[in-house]
Amino acid sequence: KLDFTTLQIAGLNKKNVGLLKAYGKTGKAPAQFIEVMACEGGCISGPSAHTSIDTGKKIFATELAKR
């Protein structure tokens, strides 16, 4: 069993980029593993999903229709 703390950063805005820079500069992060996602809330097609643009659009339209 691996035992380490994690942190998720979603969205590459000024605040989050500043946090990452501070963690890198000081070497002091609140977690041992940091997941950085460029999209706020993650990617439309899901994490690590490599889909075509057309498939992504269909997934987006389907999820939007649910709301």
CORUR-V546893 format. One record per pair of residues at least 24 apart in sequence whose ideal C-beta (glycine too) atoms are under 6 Angstrom apart, sorted by the first residue. I is the first residue (numbers start at 1). J is the second residue. Records with the same first field share a line. If there is no record, write none. Layout:
I=J ; J
//
This chain:
4=32 ; 33
5=31 ; 32
6=31 ; 33
7=31 ; 34
8=35
9=36
10=37 ; 40 ; 41
11=40
12=38
//
